[in-house]
Amino acid sequence: MKKIHLNAFTQCCINHHSEGQWKHPLDGSARGYRDIDYWVDLARLLEQGGFTCLFLADVHGTYSVYRGSRETAVRHAVQFPSNEPTVIIPAMAHATRTLGFAATYSTTYFPPYQTAKLFSTLDHLARGRVGWNIVTSYLADANANFGIREELGHDERYDRADEYMDVVYKLWEHSWEEDAVVRDVGHDVYSDPGRVHTIDHVGRWYEVPGPHMCEPSPQRTPFLFQAGQSGRGTDFAAKHAEAIFCVHANLEVCARGVAKLRAAIAKAGRAPDEVKVCQGISVVVAPTDAEARLKLETCRSYASPEGSLALFSGWAGIDLSTVEPDRPLDTLDSNAIQGVLSYFKDVDPDRRWTVREMGEWISVASIMPKIVGSPATVADELERWIDETGIDGINLVPITQPGGFRDFAELVVPELRRRGRLHALTPGATLREQFFGPGRARLPRHHAAFSALPPWKTAPR
Ligand SMILES: Cc1cc2nc3c(=O)[nH]c(=O)nc-3n(C[C@H](O)[C@H](O)[C@H](O)COP(=O)(O)O)c2cc1C
């Protein structure tokens, strides 16, 4: 029987995917997101609930496609304000033993040398329980904040990210030999300078001499997540990722998406199952189906549908305010709108979607498929996702925070455990080992990180 991993998906902001819930009396995100106790309590809750990893999204600009302005996003707290995710990890790691922490960090904004130092530090402090969600980023107004005047095209951003990965791999895997740290008290030697190497990277985008500033951390390279869904994004993920985060509207589309991903992974020369695929799902659970439906309706009454349209417009790059709210989308002939419509056709093929209806549907848990019901109903539906799509895990997107995580941990997790559907986690293991088993703290030797050996490894010493 196939088991899955549970990841919790959120961001250091006021309710990540459900605009307006900050007004809900059971939502603590507006008060909590800037409070370290909130994050430490959440980490403990997730660990007790058997979650493998807390996955932290991040952005560096505002959602300003909607109405050609950031106004709606600011008004409805659409991932704005949003704090830095990496700095909260050490406190959460200190309070836990099995939970992993994946932070989103952009290859467009941060130099690879700095990224390598940051994640090595986190991996040391969290004793190997750190992951990196590699993103190339998508918000247009973020570029200016980093002094980027000329935006690269979509595919070129991935080309640059490929070279970026070369640089960080060289720093993490090839700069320090395994036995470089000798800590020889008698001879007064901490590290052997002959075993700490420069990387001398010179490429199209980056020149980085090195050496890496940090001695090898438990995983060396942090566990690698990726979530690009385009053709180029899939190729990038197939080459680098160890876990992929996807969002598909229903089981059939997800099954096709997972098969396509596995084919891309095989084409990249890797075993199709050596990358874990996790689907975003939102769950509303209560002791009975009727109570769960009521809970969802209560959440809907706090939602800010316009804020959700601003979020979605930013993702899709289409200003949905330009479409008359009650006009069926299938009467519009713009390619972009048809692309949006095709996602919603998968959500419910029998419905003739208008912008207003979409806004209401995505106002809780955005575009995530939603499972609503008693623990048994939710577990039945999750078992279908596990057995019919080929996924290895879910990324749980709560509606109220932390209530949505607590409900899942208290009501659904015992049911999934009873059905033998959750992986057991090992205290003290690294995040990579939680996903791939004992003895797998490091990237495997056939990973792209080792495709170009540095001179000191090829030349006789
Ligand atoms: C489920 C999911 C979560 C994502 N989370 C983030 C995020 O937190 N920050 C970000 O900048 N990009 C995020 N992205 C964007 C991508 O990782 C990627 O950089 C972007 O979608 C462009 O690539 P693509 O065209 O291949 O999808 C996410 C994408 C998906 C599908």
The ligand as a MOL file (V3000), in Angstrom:
LIG
                    3D

  0  0  0     0  0            999 V3000
M  V30 BEGIN CTAB
M  V30 COUNTS 31 33 0 0 0
M  V30 BEGIN ATOM
M  V30 1 C 2.7210 25.3790 -6.4330 0
M  V30 2 C 3.6580 26.4640 -6.8140 0
M  V30 3 C 4.2500 27.2280 -5.8090 0
M  V30 4 C 5.1260 28.2700 -6.1390 0
M  V30 5 N 5.6590 29.0530 -5.1550 0
M  V30 6 C 6.4170 30.1170 -5.5080 0
M  V30 7 C 6.9110 31.0210 -4.5340 0
M  V30 8 O 6.6840 30.8780 -3.3510 0
M  V30 9 N 7.6460 32.0830 -4.9510 0
M  V30 10 C 7.9420 32.3030 -6.2680 0
M  V30 11 O 8.6320 33.2810 -6.5810 0
M  V30 12 N 7.4990 31.4460 -7.2130 0
M  V30 13 C 6.7410 30.3900 -6.8610 0
M  V30 14 N 6.2650 29.5580 -7.8210 0
M  V30 15 C 6.6450 29.8440 -9.1980 0
M  V30 16 C 7.6120 28.8940 -9.8100 0
M  V30 17 O 8.4330 28.1420 -9.0590 0
M  V30 18 C 8.2440 29.3710 -11.1010 0
M  V30 19 O 9.3950 30.1390 -10.8440 0
M  V30 20 C 7.2900 30.1580 -11.9260 0
M  V30 21 O 6.0520 29.4590 -11.9270 0
M  V30 22 C 7.7520 30.2900 -13.3570 0
M  V30 23 O 8.0190 29.0450 -13.8890 0
M  V30 24 P 7.0530 28.1920 -14.7960 0
M  V30 25 O 6.6110 29.0830 -15.9080 0
M  V30 26 O 7.9280 27.0560 -15.2380 0
M  V30 27 O 5.8800 27.7100 -13.9850 0
M  V30 28 C 5.4020 28.5180 -7.4940 0
M  V30 29 C 4.8190 27.7260 -8.4930 0
M  V30 30 C 3.9450 26.7010 -8.1750 0
M  V30 31 C 3.3410 25.8660 -9.2670 0
M  V30 END ATOM
M  V30 BEGIN BOND
M  V30 1 1 1 2
M  V30 2 1 2 3
M  V30 3 2 2 30
M  V30 4 2 3 4
M  V30 5 1 4 5
M  V30 6 1 4 28
M  V30 7 2 5 6
M  V30 8 1 6 7
M  V30 9 1 6 13
M  V30 10 2 7 8
M  V30 11 1 7 9
M  V30 12 1 9 10
M  V30 13 2 10 11
M  V30 14 1 10 12
M  V30 15 2 12 13
M  V30 16 1 13 14
M  V30 17 1 14 15
M  V30 18 1 14 28
M  V30 19 1 15 16
M  V30 20 1 16 17
M  V30 21 1 16 18
M  V30 22 1 18 19
M  V30 23 1 18 20
M  V30 24 1 20 21
M  V30 25 1 20 22
M  V30 26 1 22 23
M  V30 27 1 23 24
M  V30 28 2 24 25
M  V30 29 1 24 26
M  V30 30 1 24 27
M  V30 31 2 28 29
M  V30 32 1 29 30
M  V30 33 1 30 31
M  V30 END BOND
M  V30 END CTAB
M  END
